[in-house]
Amino acid sequence: MIDTIATVERNLEPAKGYRLLTLNFNEEFQILPGQFAMLRAHNGYEPLLRRALAVYKQDSPGQLSFLYQVLGRGTEMLSLLGSGAKVDALLPLGNHWPVEECPRAIVVAGGVGSASVLMLCEQLKRLRVDTQIFFGAANERSALGCGIADFLALDLPLSTTTDDGSFGEHGLVTSPLERHLDEDTRTAVVYTCGPWAMMKRVAEISRLREVKCFASLEAPMGCGFGVCVGCVVAVNTDEPSGYGSYKRVCTDGSVFPADLIRWEVAAMSH
Ligand SMILES: Cc1cc2nc3c(=O)[nH]c(=O)nc-3n(C[C@H](O)[C@H](O)[C@H](O)COP(=O)(O)OP(=O)(O)OC[C@H]3O[C@@H](n4cnc5c(N)ncnc54)[C@H](O)[C@@H]3O)c2cc1C
């Protein structure tokens, strides 16, 4: 884990409300798919805490890109940065997507959860794993903002849905996922990142079909390295209720086996 100051190479706007931030570092990194960074604009003290963003792309050992939705103060401050501006960065953080012994992969991305799975899809393609991608977004603008062009460029089987039908199939991303799992019953592993309700449903669909599923959780996060315990989620455990019945998303995750998560409990904080 390195605490450093990076320099903005560019901060593009693929669609209104979304940004693709490319940073140059003085250090070289070997980022594993699914890992993330804590970032904040270096030009003031507000907001005080860095924000968690998945590493979207590793352009070179010292250059990384982050895809983010402009939501609140942290991402708004990042969105204002131009080329040459400075960013406080802590990275690489978290575990990574487990791809060992994956016979067939199904990747389900919802909204800007796509940021956590592009490198996973690249890795699966490199490893020649039979991979199907399901990409869900609210509408066409959101799909563009969440990097649909980069996913199409992978040239892997891809099915897109939008909530309003403006791009791809009309409806939720879980509908084609269910159809797919019912039609093709070969052993597979599902990888998902997106809104809490979507991942909860993906976990349920997978569990009902006895398909292994991993989810990357996007819990609001304070420090990113396990000290503040602000990002905990409730997990299934035999331990008595207390400290052991929670996991820290930052250091125990952000990727978890989906059946470990107590989706209905944790949903209260998401
Ligand atoms: C491991 C990890 C990786 C992440 N990767 C990305 C990424 O690659 N791209 C990206 O855009 N975001 C990502 N996120 C989510 C991002 O860190 C949060 O949305 C962050 O709080 C935004 O900061 P902000 O200051 O702009 O908004 P805040 O001021 O923190 O919040 C603004 C509004 O958004 C709501 N909100 C905050 N966090 C979340 C959340 N996680 N889900 C839903 N609503 C929320 C708040 O309740 C509030 O209404 C990731 C989170 C984690 C934990």
The ligand as a Gaussian input file, in Angstrom:
#p B3LYP/6-31G(d) Opt

LIG

0 1
 C      -14.204000      -0.712000      -3.051000
 C      -15.044000       0.380000      -3.689000
 C      -14.861000       0.692000      -5.016000
 C      -15.631000       1.705000      -5.607000
 N      -15.420000       1.996000      -6.912000
 C      -16.130000       2.981000      -7.493000
 C      -15.862000       3.312000      -8.855000
 O      -14.976000       2.752000      -9.500000
 N      -16.590000       4.312000      -9.406000
 C      -17.560000       4.989000      -8.687000
 O      -18.200000       5.882000      -9.249000
 N      -17.827000       4.692000      -7.403000
 C      -17.119000       3.715000      -6.781000
 N      -17.355000       3.419000      -5.466000
 C      -18.374000       4.196000      -4.720000
 C      -17.809000       5.553000      -4.252000
 O      -16.686000       5.338000      -3.411000
 C      -18.888000       6.292000      -3.447000
 O      -20.003000       6.520000      -4.256000
 C      -18.382000       7.599000      -2.850000
 O      -19.019000       7.797000      -1.622000
 C      -18.638000       8.816000      -3.695000
 O      -18.132000       9.941000      -2.988000
 P      -18.833000      11.371000      -3.069000
 O      -18.109000      12.256000      -2.121000
 O      -18.937000      11.802000      -4.467000
 O      -20.300000      11.119000      -2.561000
 P      -20.760000      11.085000      -1.045000
 O      -20.804000      12.475000      -0.507000
 O      -19.972000      10.073000      -0.308000
 O      -22.254000      10.598000      -1.253000
 C      -23.118000      11.255000      -2.150000
 C      -24.436000      10.547000      -2.195000
 O      -24.268000       9.214000      -2.680000
 C      -24.691000       8.278000      -1.705000
 N      -23.719000       7.212000      -1.687000
 C      -22.476000       7.245000      -1.170000
 N      -21.848000       6.093000      -1.368000
 C      -22.702000       5.295000      -2.024000
 C      -22.633000       3.963000      -2.528000
 N      -21.554000       3.213000      -2.377000
 N      -23.709000       3.471000      -3.168000
 C      -24.803000       4.230000      -3.315000
 N      -24.940000       5.492000      -2.884000
 C      -23.893000       6.012000      -2.242000
 C      -24.716000       9.019000      -0.405000
 O      -25.682000       8.435000       0.467000
 C      -25.098000      10.401000      -0.849000
 O      -26.472000      10.487000      -1.049000
 C      -16.612000       2.421000      -4.846000
 C      -16.791000       2.091000      -3.499000
 C      -16.008000       1.091000      -2.930000
 C      -16.176000       0.765000      -1.475000

